[in-house]
Structures are given as structure tokens and as C-alpha cells.
Amino acid sequence: MQHVFPDRILANRVHCPLTIWPCLQVQMPKPATLDTQSRTIKRISCVERYKQKKDCSYRAVERTGKHGSGYAKRWVGRAAAEKSVQDRPRKGRPSKLTERDISFIKRLVEADARVGSAEVARKLGAEIGVCVTAKTVRNALKNIGFKYSSPRKILQHSVVQRSKRVRWCKHIRNTLRLSFQKVMFTDSKLFTLHPSAATCAAQRWHATGKRPTVAPARHSKGVHVYMGATAFGVTSLVFVTGGGTKLSSYWNPKAKSVYRGVCAEEYQKEVLPILLQEGKRLFKGTRWAHNWILQQDNARPHVDAGTLGFLRQEMPDRLLDWPSASPDLSWIENLWAWMEKELRKQSSHFKTAQELRTALLDVHKRIPHVHLANYVKGMRRRISRCSDMQGGMI
């Protein structure tokens, strides 16, 4: 049988099955990368050239194949001795920890989740007599599936709230079969002049001896904004009372002072009209231009009798029922997180509220439409996950 040479195969751009060279018994590990396959094919070509030209030297084969010095001798010898031109398995440095040591480390971590790697290394040396560094302990824990990180903060739901969340998810998914492309999600967010403690705790790379410093917010002032978001774009930002930089013009008769936050009257007069007008603009030209749906959470100004009456008049039967304590079901929270991250890229600290407003408006203009489309597509997965977790926080 006439062999097909790999160099001709590469020239004709035809896929080369490595089993065409049975004399070397080449079996590539699965999955093999393209780089590994190309290296193996080069070695096979070199050995085949040497076998076809018995009187030529190693150096002549290397010049023909444009290989380095010693390449042909190494792989021709390997093919003759081992019947293979593959890389030998690499064992690396033997581990300092035995299975008994790793089991001891695992028991320590499971008994106390807050124990540090340095403390584990000290106990390992004191009780078992194995002297390793904290880095070795961390690598061992990573290899057996452990990760050192802060706990994820979640909302605690009562049994009633969890059952309502499950019923809502099933109603949206099975009964209404709602298309979330026709929904405008609305929410408010407080952006502070200084970063939060969680932002300050984020790890980052820095040069040795030049560790950056940040000042976490302590009752920091900021700006309070409302925004609506759809698959087709976002509304303009509506700056409202809150954050200590904008005083309310509405009187609270019970406290005998102005409101400190957004009240129902301010929401009805200054926020809702803008959101509804912007919603009409965003859905104009789509098939939901006259039947798009508004989503809002259950904050006090949103469920006030005057607010609900205003919405029944402006948008009859077009307000999406929303379960309480469910910010995780709204994808606009992801959008707020993206805006916060982009805002802190410009500056970690802002001196004035006007400077923060300017930066926030600049970030608002740069919201990628592909993010909006992906967030809307992910709503089905959110609902399914919430239902699978029996109404728990996703």
C-alpha cells in the first residue's frame, strides 16, 4: 500500500488521519489540540523522509524540512526505539502531600471554614510533621475543589414569599407565556460619591510596594436615579430625591418636614410621566407599540393607591404583577451593576454631585444594546431557576 505523505496532505489542505502511519502506531490523545497534531505530523514527515532516502544524512533531512539541528536524529531514534513520535507523559515534581495529608487538610477546612492556609500549614507540621508552605496548602485545596471567597449576600425569604415566587414563575412561564421583549423594567439606584465597602474590598493587581488605597463610603452622599430598560434601549435618567444631594419639594405632614426620599406624589408627578413617555418612544415601530407592559417593584410609592389609579387610567391591564422581595428576578439589576463598574473605572471618588451626574450620564450613553438583548433572553432561565429552587434566591 502506498503511503500518503503528510507534507503533501498539508500542501493540499486535506485532513490527515494519523492512523495512515501504522508502523509508528500513533494514537493521539483525545481531545488533541491543533498545535499538538501539527507537531506530530512534522515529526512523522521527518522520519518518513529519512526512511525514503536511506543514504542521506540527518542534517540533509533537517535542511529539507527546515528543522533545527538534532531534530531528525532525535525523532528517528525515538521512532525506532519506541514506535511512537508522541511526547512522553510528563510527571513533574512529586507532590509533597500524601493522601493522608490532604484528608487531614480537608477535615480542618470542613470543621472551620474560616481557617487560613497558614494556620493549616502550622497544624499540619505540628500534628503530622509535614512542613509545607501556605501556598502548597492553597494549591492542594484548589485541586480537591475548594475556593476561598467571601459568602454571597442573598435576601432571606419567608415561606409565604417563596411560595408566591414559585406560583408567579409558573404563572408567567406556563399560563401567560409572556414574551419579555414587550416588558419595560423600571427601578431606582443610588450612586454614591465614594465607592462602597464591597467595591473597596475587590482584589486587584499592583506593583510590589505600590499597593493602592481606597476610602470606603461612610454614609456617603450620592445621586438617586430612576431608569427604564427594554430590549430596544433604555429611557433617560430621572434624578429624584435621595442620597442627600437633592431635597424633596413635597411636605410630609406626619413628620412635619419634607420627605427624605421619593414619595408617592413625586413618583406620580415627576417619574411616571417621563417613564411612560420614554416607553412609548422605545416601543414605537415594534409590534408591541400599543400593548407593551410596565414592570415595577413593590416599593411604597409604586403600590400607593394614587399610583395604581394613575396607571389604571394610563395603562389599563398593562402593569406586570411582581412578587415581593424579588430584585433577583429583574435583569435591570445586572444593568445597574454594569453601570456602577463603568462609573468606577472613570473615578473611584467624586468630589461633587454634579461631577457624579456628568460621569453617570456619560456611562448611560454607552450602554451596549447587545447587553440588553442578552439580559432579556436570560429572563426565561431566571424564572426556571427560581422555580427549580422552590422560590429561593437565584
N, C-alpha and C positions, 0 to 999 in steps of 0.2 A: 504494500500500500504506500502510495506517495504522500509524504507529509506536506502539510501546508505551513509555510514558514511564517512566523508571527510578524516579521518586518514587512512582508508583503501584505499581510492582513491589515496592519496599521496603515499602510500606504493607501489601501483601497477603502479604509474606514468601514470594515466589516467586523462584527463582533467575533472575537476569538474565544471559543470554548477551550478551557485549559486542559480538558481531557484528551486533546488531539496529540498529546505527547506522552503516551503510556509508558515509555521507557523510563521516565523520571517519576511517574506516579504522583503528579501534582494534584493535590486536593486543597482548594482554597478554603479557609475558614469562613463561615457564614455569620453575619454579612461581611464581605470584604470590600474595602474602600477602593475607589478607582485608582488611587495612588498606589496601593498595595498590588493591585492587578498589573499596572503598568511596569512596576519594578520587577515583578515575576516574569513578565513577558520579555523584558530586556535581558534577563538572565538566561532564559530559555534560548533566545536568539543567539546569544554569545556562545553557549555550549553547542548549539546546532552548527554554527559557522565553523567552530573548531573541529567538530566531527566530520564535516563535509570536506574540509581542507586539512588532510592529515599531516602534510609536510610543512604547513605554515607554523609560525611561532605564536606564542601568546600575545606578543606585542603587536603583530600584524593584525590579529583579530581585534585587539583593542583599538587600533587605529581605524579599522573599517567600521566598527560600531561606535566610535567616538567615546570610548570608555577611558577611565583613568588607569594609571599604572597599577598592575597587580590584580585588576578586576577579573580578567579571563582566567588566570591561574587559580584564583580563589574559588570561582564558581564551577569551573570544570572539575577541580578536585573535589568539591562538595558533591557534585552530581555523581561522580564515580564512586565516592565512598558511601554516601547516604541515600542515593537515588532520589534526591529532592533538592530543590533550589529555594525552598522557603526559608524565612527567618526562623531561627531556633527559638523555642519558648524562653522568655526572659523571666527569671525567678526574682531578681532584685535582692536587696538586703533582707536577711531573715528577720522576722518580727521579734521584738524584744519581749512581747507579751504572749503568754500561752493562753490556751482556752480557759484554764483555771483563773488566770489573772483578769481576763476580760469578763468572766462571770462575776468575779468579785467587784469589779468596777460597775457593772450593770446593777448589782444589788445595792451598792451605795447610792447610785443615782435614783433608783426607784424608791429607796427609803427616804431620801431627802432631795427633792427636785432642785433646791436652791444651792446645793453644794457646788463649790467651784472646782475647776480642774486641778488647781494647785493643791487644794486640800485633799482631793482624791489621790494625787500622786504621793503626798505625805503619808496618808493612811496605807497606801499600797506598800511603801517602803517600810513602815513601822510594823505592820501586821504580817506581811508576806515576805518582805526582804527583797523586793524588786524595786530597784532605783531607776525611775524614768522621769522625764520632764513633763510639765503640764501640757505641752504641745502634743506629746505622744498619747496622753490620756484623751485629749480632744479628738485626735485623729482616730483613735480606737472607738470612741463613742460615735463619731460620724459614720464609721464603717458598719456599725451594728444598728444604724437607723435613728440615732439621737441627734437633736439640734438644740442649741442653747439660744433661746429668744424669749422676749417678753410675752406674757399672755395676751391674747386678743380680747379687746374690750367688746362686750356684747350687752344688749338690753335684756333684762330679766322680764319674761312674760308670765303672766298668771295662767292658770288652767283655762279660764274663760277666754282670755286673749288668744291663746294658742288654738283653741277650738274654733274661734271666729276666723282666725287667719287661714286655717285649713278649709273651712267652709267657703271663704271668699276665693281662695285659689281654685277650688273645684268648680265654683260657680263661673268664674272667669274662663277657665280652661274648657269645661265640658258643656255648660249651658249657654253662656253668651258667645263663646268662641271669638272673643274680642280681638280685633286687629289693633295693635298698639301704635301703628303708624298714624291712626286717626286721633291719638290722645296727645294733649299738651300737658306735660308735667310741670308743676309750679312748686317753688319752695323759696325760702329765705335763707341767707347765710350771713354770719357776722365775720368780717375780715378785720383782724386786729393790726394795730401799727407794728407790734412786735410779734415774733413767732411764738407759738405755744410751746409748752414744755416737751410735748411729744416730738415736735419738729426739731427742737434743740438736741434731743437725745438720739437723733438719727446718726448713724456712724458714717464716716466719710474718710477718704484717703487724704493724707497730708504728708509733707516732707518731715523728716525727723528733726525734732527741735522746733518745729513751726506749727504747733497744734493750734487750730483756730478756736476762737472763743465766741460764744453767743450768749445773749442775756434773755432768759425766758420771760414770758409776759407775766406780770403780776397785776391783775385787774387792769390789763391794758385796754386803752380806748381803741375804737375802730369805726368802721362803717357797716351799716346794716342794709342789705340789698335784697330785692325780690327779682326773680327771673323765671321765665317760662321757656321750656325746651321741647322741641319736636324733632322728628326725623328730617325735617326740611330746613331747620335753622333754629335760632334762639331769639327771644324777644330782647328788647333793650333793657338795661339795668334800671331798676326803680329804687332810688335811695330813700330809705324810710327812717323813722325814729328808732334809735337804739345805738349802742356802742359808745354813748357819751359824747358824740360829736354832733348830733342833731337833736335839738329839743322838739318835743311834740307841741303842736299848736292846739291840742284838744284837752279839755279840762276833765279831770277825774273827780266827780262830786263826792265819792266815798272817801278818797284820800285827801280831798281839798287841795289838790295840786295837779299839775299837768301829768300826763301819762309818761312813764319812763320807757315804755316800749310801744309797739304797734297796737293800737286799739281797733275795735271793730269799725268805728266811724272812719278812721284814717284808711283802713283797708278797703272799705266800700267806696270812698270818695277819691283816693289818690292811687290805689294799687290796682284794684279790679278793672276799672275802665281802661287803663293802659294795657293790661294783660289781655283783655278780650279784644281790644283793637289790634294789638300785635298778633294775636292768634288768627284773626281774620286775614291779616296780611300774609302770614306764613302758609296758611292752607289755601290761599287763593290760587286757582288754576289746577287744584287737585280734585279727585273725586269725592273728597270729604270737605269741600268748601262750605257746605251748608249743614253738615251733621258731625263736625268734629267735637270731641269730648274734652272737658276740662278736668284735670286731677289736682286735688289739693289735700293736704293732711288735715288732721283734726285739731289744729290749734284753735284757741278760743275765738280769735277774730274770724276764723274761717267757718266755724259752725254757729256763729251768732245768728239769731233769728232774722235780723235785718239783712245779713249777708246772704243767707239761704233764700230769703224772699227776693232779693235783688237778682240772684242767679236764676230763680224760677221764672222771673219775668224776662231776663235777657237770654237765657239758655234753657228753655224748658226740657226736662228729661235728658239733659246732656252733661250732667255732673256725675263723675265716676265715684261710686261708693268706695270708701277707703277704710281698711281696718286700722284700729288704733295702735300706736307704738310700733309702726312698721316703716321706718325710714329705709330699711334694708331692701324693701320691695320696690323702691323707686330708683331708677337709674340716674336721676339727676344728682344723687349724692356722689356718684363717680365723677360727674362733670365738675361739681364743686371741688373735689379733691384734685382734679387736674388743674383747675384754675389756681388753687392755693399753691400747688407745686410750681407752676409757671410764675406766679407772683413772687415767690421767694427766690426764684432764680435772678430776678431783676435786683432785688434788695431784700436782705433779711430784716432790716429795720427801716421804718418810715418815720420821718420827723413830724409831719403834719397830716391831717386828714385829707387835705387837698392833694398832697403828693400821692397818698394811697389811692385816692379816687382816680387820678390820672393813670397810674400804673394798672389799676383794675380795668379801666376802660380799654387800655391797650391790649390786655390779655383777652378781654371779651371779644375784640375784633378778630383775634387769631384762633378762635375755636375751630378745629378741623371738622368739616362736615362728615368725614369718614368715621370719626368718633361717635357722632350722633347716630349714624346708621347702625354701627356695631352695638351701641348701647340698647337701641330699640330691639334689635334681633335677639339680644340676650334676655329679654323680659320673659320669654317662654321658659327658659332654663331656670330663671329665678323662681317662677311660680311652681315649677315641677319640683325644684329642690326644697322649697318651703313645705310643700305638701308631703314630700318623702320624709322630711324631718319632723313631721307631726306639728307643724306650726312653729318650730324653733327658729332661732336667729340663723340666717344663712351666712 
